[in-house]
Amino acid sequence: MSNLMYLVIGIVVGYVIARVQRNFAARKDSSPAAQNDNSLNQQRAVEHQAHLDKILASFNSGDEITNDKVQALLGVSDTTTGRYLEELEKQGKLQQIGTLGKYVKYRKI
């Protein structure tokens, strides 16, 4: 066989493989599992926002709150509580008072 024949066969095989992969990817994205993942992510986002709202609603302006109090309020881990408080601080809704450990408190702005 000539080199031209090998080139044509290679192009055809490459085209077929690409087409099969594209069809497989399209089916995978529309599968019930992919849709379930999307709804789970949406549910987590709603729960996340509900936790942030609950933290803000738990005290009035000028009051202070600690990581431990938020942890007890939400029933989540210390790390998750820290992330929530840091997020609210970055949003400008809370102000951190103190810098280390149990001496860190947050005040609603």
Secondary structure as a PSIPRED ss2 file (coil, helix, strand):
# PSIPRED VFORMAT (PSIPRED V4.0)

   1 M C   1.000  0.000  0.000
   2 S C   1.000  0.000  0.000
   3 N H   0.000  1.000  0.000
   4 L H   0.000  1.000  0.000
   5 M H   0.000  1.000  0.000
   6 Y H   0.000  1.000  0.000
   7 L H   0.000  1.000  0.000
   8 V H   0.000  1.000  0.000
   9 I H   0.000  1.000  0.000
  10 G H   0.000  1.000  0.000
  11 I H   0.000  1.000  0.000
  12 V H   0.000  1.000  0.000
  13 V H   0.000  1.000  0.000
  14 G H   0.000  1.000  0.000
  15 Y H   0.000  1.000  0.000
  16 V H   0.000  1.000  0.000
  17 I H   0.000  1.000  0.000
  18 A H   0.000  1.000  0.000
  19 R H   0.000  1.000  0.000
  20 V H   0.000  1.000  0.000
  21 Q H   0.000  1.000  0.000
  22 R H   0.000  1.000  0.000
  23 N H   0.000  1.000  0.000
  24 F H   0.000  1.000  0.000
  25 A H   0.000  1.000  0.000
  26 A H   0.000  1.000  0.000
  27 R H   0.000  1.000  0.000
  28 K H   0.000  1.000  0.000
  29 D H   0.000  1.000  0.000
  30 S C   1.000  0.000  0.000
  31 S C   1.000  0.000  0.000
  32 P H   0.000  1.000  0.000
  33 A H   0.000  1.000  0.000
  34 A H   0.000  1.000  0.000
  35 Q H   0.000  1.000  0.000
  36 N H   0.000  1.000  0.000
  37 D H   0.000  1.000  0.000
  38 N H   0.000  1.000  0.000
  39 S H   0.000  1.000  0.000
  40 L H   0.000  1.000  0.000
  41 N H   0.000  1.000  0.000
  42 Q H   0.000  1.000  0.000
  43 Q H   0.000  1.000  0.000
  44 R H   0.000  1.000  0.000
  45 A H   0.000  1.000  0.000
  46 V H   0.000  1.000  0.000
  47 E H   0.000  1.000  0.000
  48 H H   0.000  1.000  0.000
  49 Q H   0.000  1.000  0.000
  50 A H   0.000  1.000  0.000
  51 H H   0.000  1.000  0.000
  52 L H   0.000  1.000  0.000
  53 D H   0.000  1.000  0.000
  54 K H   0.000  1.000  0.000
  55 I H   0.000  1.000  0.000
  56 L H   0.000  1.000  0.000
  57 A H   0.000  1.000  0.000
  58 S C   1.000  0.000  0.000
  59 F C   1.000  0.000  0.000
  60 N C   1.000  0.000  0.000
  61 S C   1.000  0.000  0.000
  62 G C   1.000  0.000  0.000
  63 D C   1.000  0.000  0.000
  64 E E   0.000  0.000  1.000
  65 I E   0.000  0.000  1.000
  66 T C   1.000  0.000  0.000
  67 N H   0.000  1.000  0.000
  68 D H   0.000  1.000  0.000
  69 K H   0.000  1.000  0.000
  70 V H   0.000  1.000  0.000
  71 Q H   0.000  1.000  0.000
  72 A H   0.000  1.000  0.000
  73 L H   0.000  1.000  0.000
  74 L H   0.000  1.000  0.000
  75 G C   1.000  0.000  0.000
  76 V C   1.000  0.000  0.000
  77 S C   1.000  0.000  0.000
  78 D H   0.000  1.000  0.000
  79 T H   0.000  1.000  0.000
  80 T H   0.000  1.000  0.000
  81 T H   0.000  1.000  0.000
  82 G H   0.000  1.000  0.000
  83 R H   0.000  1.000  0.000
  84 Y H   0.000  1.000  0.000
  85 L H   0.000  1.000  0.000
  86 E H   0.000  1.000  0.000
  87 E H   0.000  1.000  0.000
  88 L H   0.000  1.000  0.000
  89 E H   0.000  1.000  0.000
  90 K H   0.000  1.000  0.000
  91 Q C   1.000  0.000  0.000
  92 G C   1.000  0.000  0.000
  93 K C   1.000  0.000  0.000
  94 L E   0.000  0.000  1.000
  95 Q E   0.000  0.000  1.000
  96 Q E   0.000  0.000  1.000
  97 I E   0.000  0.000  1.000
  98 G C   1.000  0.000  0.000
  99 T C   1.000  0.000  0.000
 100 L C   1.000  0.000  0.000
 101 G H   0.000  1.000  0.000
 102 K H   0.000  1.000  0.000
 103 Y H   0.000  1.000  0.000
 104 V C   1.000  0.000  0.000
 105 K E   0.000  0.000  1.000
 106 Y E   0.000  0.000  1.000
 107 R E   0.000  0.000  1.000
 108 K E   0.000  0.000  1.000
 109 I C   1.000  0.000  0.000
